[in-house]
Amino acid sequence: MRDFKGKIAFITGGGSGGGLGQAKVFAKAGMRVAIADVRRDALHNAVSEIVDYAGCKVADVLPLCFDLTDRQAFAAAADTVEKVFGGPPHLLIQTAGVNSFGPIEASTYDDFDWVVGVCQDAVVNGFITFVPRMIRAYGGKDGVPKEQFHLAATSSMGALMKGPTTGPYSAAKAAVNNMIYSYAEALRPYGGGATVLCPGNINSNIGNSEKFRPEHLRNTGYHVSEGTMAHLNSVHAQGIDPVELGEILKEAIESGRILVLPFRDPAEGLARVRDANQEIEWYTLTAEEYNKNMEERRARMGPRAGWTVPEGAERFGTARKDLDYIDPSKKL
């Protein structure tokens, strides 16, 4: 897909961070952009930022405030896009996400239901809602036409490796990757494509996710505090710029890439993927062989630099204190 001018984009998580950066980039490329987010204030501010950055009209940006885990609300949003912009999106980008850190063995049902609900189930909702509409509107009927529509998702490097302190998140992102791979193959005969981004870190406010956790899903097994959230925000502040991420996605769609590692140094991304793939191969070995390989890898890497955690976040990534079956001395 190379021609964006006059076409329609629908972007989840468009109120801030990666989703907002993507909205800016594709609005500047001439698309009419619908942005979905659960935060009404963020959407209001995002519209102004998109218009200022892209030089487009306010009418070319459609803010939609709803819960992405609500399938009826998703369908209503799709209807609104068709009514306002005249058709379903040519480009669907699913970037909304939440995360929390803690030992996977401390996870509760609520931890999985919340993180998987937003990072995986909401993505399913988007695909099931929009893909049939996109095929009907833009799918080629005779042979394989040039690409007319595209699906994209912002995943994570966490999708490619184990997540002992990000279990629900890493599992959900791995599912998103596989969905994109599958849609990329399935949609090709219709003139559709698919791309998944796996960044290591984005300059976003995902560190504040816990502040927006629904009341009925607040029984977490993790230690969460203002200090741990502030620490996460400081880490994410060092991540890739959202507009830069949007530009990388645009180039990936134009060139037909399916998997994208948006690192400033591409070699770093490839090296991390190779390490992750190698470790999966090691899972097929005996425990003795696996441990030997891991020890040799750690020896090659040398001692790890100390990770200074700021005051107030000393228990970042740990379990709630009252979970007496968790033994901190056994944690790496």
NUKOL-414865 format. One record per residue (C-alpha): z negated, x negated, y negated; residue number from 1; residue in one letter. Coordinates in steps of 0.02 Angstrom, whole numbers, plus 50000, padded with zeros to 5 digits. Example, Ala and Ser with C-alpha at 12.3 -4.5 7.8 and 13.67 -1.06 7.14 Angstrom:
REM residues 2
@w:49610; u:49385; v:50225; pos:1; code:A
@w:49643; u:49316; v:50053; pos:2; code:S
REM end
This chain:
REM residues 332
@w:50000; u:50000; v:50000; pos:1; code:M
@w:50059; u:49917; v:49840; pos:2; code:R
@w:50094; u:50053; v:49714; pos:3; code:D
@w:49931; u:50125; v:49643; pos:4; code:F
@w:49990; u:50197; v:49478; pos:5; code:K
@w:49968; u:50385; v:49465; pos:6; code:G
@w:49885; u:50398; v:49636; pos:7; code:K
@w:49710; u:50460; v:49680; pos:8; code:I
@w:49558; u:50361; v:49739; pos:9; code:A
@w:49392; u:50427; v:49805; pos:10; code:F
@w:49248; u:50302; v:49805; pos:11; code:I
@w:49072; u:50328; v:49873; pos:12; code:T
@w:48929; u:50234; v:49792; pos:13; code:G
@w:49032; u:50235; v:49633; pos:14; code:G
@w:48883; u:50249; v:49517; pos:15; code:G
@w:48842; u:50064; v:49522; pos:16; code:S
@w:48867; u:49899; v:49613; pos:17; code:G
@w:49015; u:49872; v:49728; pos:18; code:G
@w:49077; u:50051; v:49715; pos:19; code:G
@w:49078; u:50046; v:49526; pos:20; code:L
@w:49169; u:49879; v:49526; pos:21; code:G
@w:49302; u:49951; v:49642; pos:22; code:Q
@w:49320; u:50105; v:49531; pos:23; code:A
@w:49350; u:49994; v:49380; pos:24; code:K
@w:49482; u:49891; v:49469; pos:25; code:V
@w:49581; u:50037; v:49538; pos:26; code:F
@w:49567; u:50139; v:49378; pos:27; code:A
@w:49639; u:49990; v:49286; pos:28; code:K
@w:49781; u:49987; v:49414; pos:29; code:A
@w:49826; u:50163; v:49357; pos:30; code:G
@w:49736; u:50272; v:49484; pos:31; code:M
@w:49641; u:50430; v:49448; pos:32; code:R
@w:49469; u:50397; v:49520; pos:33; code:V
@w:49337; u:50513; v:49594; pos:34; code:A
@w:49167; u:50429; v:49610; pos:35; code:I
@w:49030; u:50501; v:49720; pos:36; code:A
@w:48846; u:50460; v:49708; pos:37; code:D
@w:48678; u:50545; v:49733; pos:38; code:V
@w:48614; u:50480; v:49564; pos:39; code:R
@w:48673; u:50590; v:49421; pos:40; code:R
@w:48620; u:50471; v:49281; pos:41; code:D
@w:48711; u:50327; v:49366; pos:42; code:A
@w:48870; u:50430; v:49377; pos:43; code:L
@w:48863; u:50474; v:49192; pos:44; code:H
@w:48847; u:50290; v:49144; pos:45; code:N
@w:48981; u:50239; v:49269; pos:46; code:A
@w:49112; u:50353; v:49192; pos:47; code:V
@w:49089; u:50268; v:49023; pos:48; code:S
@w:49099; u:50095; v:49100; pos:49; code:E
@w:49258; u:50137; v:49197; pos:50; code:I
@w:49344; u:50210; v:49044; pos:51; code:V
@w:49296; u:50060; v:48937; pos:52; code:D
@w:49351; u:49933; v:49069; pos:53; code:Y
@w:49512; u:50016; v:49125; pos:54; code:A
@w:49566; u:50091; v:48960; pos:55; code:G
@w:49597; u:50256; v:49048; pos:56; code:C
@w:49560; u:50434; v:48995; pos:57; code:K
@w:49393; u:50517; v:49033; pos:58; code:V
@w:49492; u:50652; v:49124; pos:59; code:A
@w:49554; u:50519; v:49246; pos:60; code:D
@w:49376; u:50490; v:49311; pos:61; code:V
@w:49293; u:50628; v:49412; pos:62; code:L
@w:49105; u:50608; v:49444; pos:63; code:P
@w:49038; u:50701; v:49596; pos:64; code:L
@w:48851; u:50708; v:49625; pos:65; code:C
@w:48804; u:50751; v:49804; pos:66; code:F
@w:48717; u:50687; v:49961; pos:67; code:D
@w:48846; u:50599; v:50071; pos:68; code:L
@w:48751; u:50648; v:50228; pos:69; code:T
@w:48783; u:50832; v:50187; pos:70; code:D
@w:48947; u:50880; v:50271; pos:71; code:R
@w:48968; u:51043; v:50178; pos:72; code:Q
@w:48943; u:50952; v:50013; pos:73; code:A
@w:49072; u:50823; v:50066; pos:74; code:F
@w:49199; u:50960; v:50103; pos:75; code:A
@w:49162; u:51043; v:49935; pos:76; code:A
@w:49190; u:50875; v:49848; pos:77; code:A
@w:49357; u:50856; v:49936; pos:78; code:A
@w:49408; u:51029; v:49878; pos:79; code:D
@w:49359; u:50982; v:49700; pos:80; code:T
@w:49464; u:50824; v:49704; pos:81; code:V
@w:49616; u:50923; v:49762; pos:82; code:E
@w:49588; u:51055; v:49629; pos:83; code:K
@w:49564; u:50932; v:49485; pos:84; code:V
@w:49686; u:50794; v:49535; pos:85; code:F
@w:49813; u:50899; v:49631; pos:86; code:G
@w:49791; u:50826; v:49805; pos:87; code:G
@w:49681; u:50726; v:49922; pos:88; code:P
@w:49652; u:50540; v:49890; pos:89; code:P
@w:49784; u:50413; v:49933; pos:90; code:H
@w:49642; u:50286; v:49942; pos:91; code:L
@w:49470; u:50322; v:50016; pos:92; code:L
@w:49340; u:50185; v:49989; pos:93; code:I
@w:49167; u:50207; v:50066; pos:94; code:Q
@w:49044; u:50086; v:49986; pos:95; code:T
@w:48880; u:50182; v:49971; pos:96; code:A
@w:48739; u:50101; v:50068; pos:97; code:G
@w:48551; u:50079; v:50082; pos:98; code:V
@w:48444; u:49949; v:50168; pos:99; code:N
@w:48265; u:49901; v:50204; pos:100; code:S
@w:48191; u:49747; v:50286; pos:101; code:F
@w:48067; u:49739; v:50429; pos:102; code:G
@w:48052; u:49697; v:50614; pos:103; code:P
@w:48166; u:49808; v:50717; pos:104; code:I
@w:48023; u:49838; v:50839; pos:105; code:E
@w:47924; u:49914; v:50695; pos:106; code:A
@w:48064; u:50036; v:50652; pos:107; code:S
@w:48028; u:50222; v:50653; pos:108; code:T
@w:48142; u:50369; v:50681; pos:109; code:Y
@w:48145; u:50390; v:50492; pos:110; code:D
@w:48201; u:50210; v:50465; pos:111; code:D
@w:48350; u:50235; v:50580; pos:112; code:F
@w:48388; u:50411; v:50520; pos:113; code:D
@w:48391; u:50356; v:50338; pos:114; code:W
@w:48486; u:50192; v:50351; pos:115; code:V
@w:48607; u:50246; v:50488; pos:116; code:V
@w:48626; u:50414; v:50402; pos:117; code:G
@w:48693; u:50335; v:50242; pos:118; code:V
@w:48777; u:50179; v:50310; pos:119; code:C
@w:48860; u:50254; v:50464; pos:120; code:Q
@w:48849; u:50444; v:50473; pos:121; code:D
@w:48904; u:50469; v:50292; pos:122; code:A
@w:49055; u:50358; v:50326; pos:123; code:V
@w:49097; u:50468; v:50475; pos:124; code:V
@w:49082; u:50619; v:50359; pos:125; code:N
@w:49205; u:50541; v:50238; pos:126; code:G
@w:49332; u:50500; v:50372; pos:127; code:F
@w:49321; u:50669; v:50458; pos:128; code:I
@w:49331; u:50759; v:50291; pos:129; code:T
@w:49477; u:50665; v:50216; pos:130; code:F
@w:49586; u:50590; v:50353; pos:131; code:V
@w:49663; u:50755; v:50409; pos:132; code:P
@w:49698; u:50801; v:50228; pos:133; code:R
@w:49775; u:50630; v:50194; pos:134; code:M
@w:49887; u:50638; v:50347; pos:135; code:I
@w:49947; u:50814; v:50306; pos:136; code:R
@w:49984; u:50766; v:50126; pos:137; code:A
@w:50053; u:50591; v:50145; pos:138; code:Y
@w:50083; u:50554; v:50330; pos:139; code:G
@w:50259; u:50506; v:50375; pos:140; code:G
@w:50351; u:50621; v:50496; pos:141; code:K
@w:50505; u:50517; v:50537; pos:142; code:D
@w:50475; u:50344; v:50607; pos:143; code:G
@w:50353; u:50222; v:50524; pos:144; code:V
@w:50367; u:50234; v:50335; pos:145; code:P
@w:50296; u:50113; v:50209; pos:146; code:K
@w:50110; u:50135; v:50187; pos:147; code:E
@w:50068; u:50292; v:50090; pos:148; code:Q
@w:49879; u:50303; v:50107; pos:149; code:F
@w:49734; u:50190; v:50148; pos:150; code:H
@w:49553; u:50192; v:50209; pos:151; code:L
@w:49429; u:50058; v:50158; pos:152; code:A
@w:49244; u:50027; v:50185; pos:153; code:A
@w:49120; u:49901; v:50119; pos:154; code:T
@w:49027; u:49835; v:50270; pos:155; code:S
@w:48928; u:49674; v:50282; pos:156; code:S
@w:48917; u:49506; v:50368; pos:157; code:M
@w:48770; u:49592; v:50453; pos:158; code:G
@w:48898; u:49689; v:50555; pos:159; code:A
@w:48949; u:49528; v:50642; pos:160; code:L
@w:48780; u:49463; v:50696; pos:161; code:M
@w:48608; u:49510; v:50758; pos:162; code:K
@w:48486; u:49591; v:50638; pos:163; code:G
@w:48306; u:49569; v:50697; pos:164; code:P
@w:48243; u:49618; v:50523; pos:165; code:T
@w:48391; u:49729; v:50476; pos:166; code:T
@w:48417; u:49820; v:50641; pos:167; code:G
@w:48471; u:49993; v:50580; pos:168; code:P
@w:48581; u:49920; v:50443; pos:169; code:Y
@w:48669; u:49792; v:50553; pos:170; code:S
@w:48698; u:49920; v:50690; pos:171; code:A
@w:48771; u:50045; v:50566; pos:172; code:A
@w:48884; u:49916; v:50486; pos:173; code:K
@w:48948; u:49858; v:50657; pos:174; code:A
@w:48997; u:50039; v:50690; pos:175; code:A
@w:49089; u:50047; v:50523; pos:176; code:V
@w:49188; u:49891; v:50566; pos:177; code:N
@w:49242; u:49965; v:50732; pos:178; code:N
@w:49291; u:50129; v:50651; pos:179; code:M
@w:49404; u:50037; v:50529; pos:180; code:I
@w:49484; u:49935; v:50669; pos:181; code:Y
@w:49518; u:50097; v:50763; pos:182; code:S
@w:49586; u:50192; v:50613; pos:183; code:Y
@w:49696; u:50044; v:50567; pos:184; code:A
@w:49785; u:50060; v:50734; pos:185; code:E
@w:49785; u:50250; v:50741; pos:186; code:A
@w:49852; u:50280; v:50565; pos:187; code:L
@w:49994; u:50154; v:50566; pos:188; code:R
@w:50122; u:50279; v:50638; pos:189; code:P
@w:50079; u:50399; v:50496; pos:190; code:Y
@w:50102; u:50269; v:50361; pos:191; code:G
@w:49916; u:50238; v:50340; pos:192; code:G
@w:49812; u:50080; v:50337; pos:193; code:G
@w:49630; u:50026; v:50342; pos:194; code:A
@w:49527; u:49881; v:50277; pos:195; code:T
@w:49345; u:49831; v:50296; pos:196; code:V
@w:49254; u:49710; v:50180; pos:197; code:L
@w:49112; u:49605; v:50251; pos:198; code:C
@w:49027; u:49519; v:50104; pos:199; code:P
@w:48872; u:49414; v:50123; pos:200; code:G
@w:48793; u:49479; v:49963; pos:201; code:N
@w:48844; u:49591; v:49816; pos:202; code:I
@w:48768; u:49593; v:49643; pos:203; code:N
@w:48705; u:49771; v:49657; pos:204; code:S
@w:48544; u:49871; v:49650; pos:205; code:N
@w:48536; u:49905; v:49837; pos:206; code:I
@w:48368; u:49817; v:49828; pos:207; code:G
@w:48301; u:49977; v:49749; pos:208; code:N
@w:48357; u:50083; v:49897; pos:209; code:S
@w:48181; u:50129; v:49948; pos:210; code:E
@w:48156; u:50218; v:49781; pos:211; code:K
@w:48290; u:50343; v:49832; pos:212; code:F
@w:48236; u:50370; v:50012; pos:213; code:R
@w:48220; u:50559; v:50041; pos:214; code:P
@w:48043; u:50625; v:50053; pos:215; code:E
@w:48067; u:50689; v:50230; pos:216; code:H
@w:48118; u:50514; v:50290; pos:217; code:L
@w:47978; u:50411; v:50212; pos:218; code:R
@w:47883; u:50367; v:50371; pos:219; code:N
@w:47936; u:50186; v:50376; pos:220; code:T
@w:47869; u:50051; v:50491; pos:221; code:G
@w:47907; u:49915; v:50362; pos:222; code:Y
@w:47800; u:49843; v:50223; pos:223; code:H
@w:47880; u:49902; v:50061; pos:224; code:V
@w:47813; u:49870; v:49885; pos:225; code:S
@w:47871; u:49845; v:49707; pos:226; code:E
@w:47860; u:49660; v:49744; pos:227; code:G
@w:47975; u:49665; v:49896; pos:228; code:T
@w:48102; u:49769; v:49799; pos:229; code:M
@w:48095; u:49650; v:49652; pos:230; code:A
@w:48125; u:49506; v:49770; pos:231; code:H
@w:48276; u:49592; v:49847; pos:232; code:L
@w:48346; u:49626; v:49674; pos:233; code:N
@w:48330; u:49442; v:49630; pos:234; code:S
@w:48424; u:49396; v:49789; pos:235; code:V
@w:48563; u:49522; v:49759; pos:236; code:H
@w:48581; u:49463; v:49579; pos:237; code:A
@w:48655; u:49303; v:49652; pos:238; code:Q
@w:48789; u:49399; v:49747; pos:239; code:G
@w:48974; u:49420; v:49715; pos:240; code:I
@w:49021; u:49513; v:49556; pos:241; code:D
@w:49070; u:49694; v:49594; pos:242; code:P
@w:49233; u:49683; v:49496; pos:243; code:V
@w:49278; u:49523; v:49587; pos:244; code:E
@w:49244; u:49614; v:49751; pos:245; code:L
@w:49358; u:49755; v:49693; pos:246; code:G
@w:49498; u:49633; v:49654; pos:247; code:E
@w:49480; u:49556; v:49827; pos:248; code:I
@w:49492; u:49729; v:49905; pos:249; code:L
@w:49647; u:49770; v:49803; pos:250; code:K
@w:49733; u:49611; v:49860; pos:251; code:E
@w:49683; u:49647; v:50040; pos:252; code:A
@w:49759; u:49822; v:50034; pos:253; code:I
@w:49918; u:49756; v:49954; pos:254; code:E
@w:49937; u:49623; v:50089; pos:255; code:S
@w:49885; u:49734; v:50235; pos:256; code:G
@w:49727; u:49642; v:50285; pos:257; code:R
@w:49612; u:49735; v:50404; pos:258; code:I
@w:49456; u:49624; v:50397; pos:259; code:L
@w:49408; u:49534; v:50237; pos:260; code:V
@w:49271; u:49404; v:50210; pos:261; code:L
@w:49247; u:49406; v:50021; pos:262; code:P
@w:49163; u:49238; v:49999; pos:263; code:F
@w:49200; u:49127; v:49851; pos:264; code:R
@w:49231; u:48990; v:49980; pos:265; code:D
@w:49336; u:49068; v:50121; pos:266; code:P
@w:49287; u:48926; v:50237; pos:267; code:A
@w:49105; u:48979; v:50225; pos:268; code:E
@w:49146; u:49155; v:50282; pos:269; code:G
@w:49252; u:49095; v:50428; pos:270; code:L
@w:49117; u:48972; v:50482; pos:271; code:A
@w:48987; u:49110; v:50484; pos:272; code:R
@w:49100; u:49223; v:50586; pos:273; code:V
@w:49134; u:49085; v:50711; pos:274; code:R
@w:48947; u:49054; v:50729; pos:275; code:D
@w:48917; u:49239; v:50756; pos:276; code:A
@w:49056; u:49254; v:50885; pos:277; code:N
@w:48995; u:49100; v:50975; pos:278; code:Q
@w:48820; u:49172; v:50986; pos:279; code:E
@w:48890; u:49332; v:51063; pos:280; code:I
@w:48974; u:49223; v:51194; pos:281; code:E
@w:48807; u:49141; v:51226; pos:282; code:W
@w:48730; u:49311; v:51263; pos:283; code:Y
@w:48830; u:49309; v:51426; pos:284; code:T
@w:48737; u:49153; v:51483; pos:285; code:L
@w:48569; u:49137; v:51567; pos:286; code:T
@w:48414; u:49133; v:51457; pos:287; code:A
@w:48395; u:48947; v:51492; pos:288; code:E
@w:48574; u:48908; v:51439; pos:289; code:E
@w:48560; u:49019; v:51284; pos:290; code:Y
@w:48399; u:48936; v:51226; pos:291; code:N
@w:48473; u:48764; v:51254; pos:292; code:K
@w:48626; u:48805; v:51148; pos:293; code:N
@w:48519; u:48878; v:51008; pos:294; code:M
@w:48406; u:48725; v:51007; pos:295; code:E
@w:48558; u:48611; v:50994; pos:296; code:E
@w:48628; u:48714; v:50850; pos:297; code:R
@w:48463; u:48707; v:50755; pos:298; code:R
@w:48456; u:48519; v:50783; pos:299; code:A
@w:48632; u:48499; v:50711; pos:300; code:R
@w:48589; u:48605; v:50560; pos:301; code:M
@w:48430; u:48507; v:50524; pos:302; code:G
@w:48269; u:48578; v:50451; pos:303; code:P
@w:48287; u:48740; v:50353; pos:304; code:R
@w:48248; u:48735; v:50170; pos:305; code:A
@w:48092; u:48831; v:50123; pos:306; code:G
@w:48118; u:49009; v:50059; pos:307; code:W
@w:48002; u:49040; v:49914; pos:308; code:T
@w:47949; u:49221; v:49905; pos:309; code:V
@w:47881; u:49273; v:49735; pos:310; code:P
@w:47707; u:49339; v:49705; pos:311; code:E
@w:47695; u:49520; v:49758; pos:312; code:G
@w:47825; u:49502; v:49895; pos:313; code:A
@w:47727; u:49389; v:50013; pos:314; code:E
@w:47747; u:49511; v:50157; pos:315; code:R
@w:47934; u:49537; v:50131; pos:316; code:F
@w:48021; u:49583; v:50294; pos:317; code:G
@w:47860; u:49619; v:50387; pos:318; code:T
@w:47788; u:49773; v:50472; pos:319; code:A
@w:47657; u:49891; v:50404; pos:320; code:R
@w:47485; u:49818; v:50429; pos:321; code:K
@w:47422; u:49967; v:50529; pos:322; code:D
@w:47551; u:49940; v:50669; pos:323; code:L
@w:47431; u:49849; v:50784; pos:324; code:D
@w:47560; u:49811; v:50918; pos:325; code:Y
@w:47656; u:49695; v:50799; pos:326; code:I
@w:47599; u:49515; v:50813; pos:327; code:D
@w:47649; u:49417; v:50656; pos:328; code:P
@w:47620; u:49252; v:50747; pos:329; code:S
@w:47766; u:49292; v:50861; pos:330; code:K
@w:47888; u:49317; v:50718; pos:331; code:K
@w:48013; u:49182; v:50670; pos:332; code:L
REM end
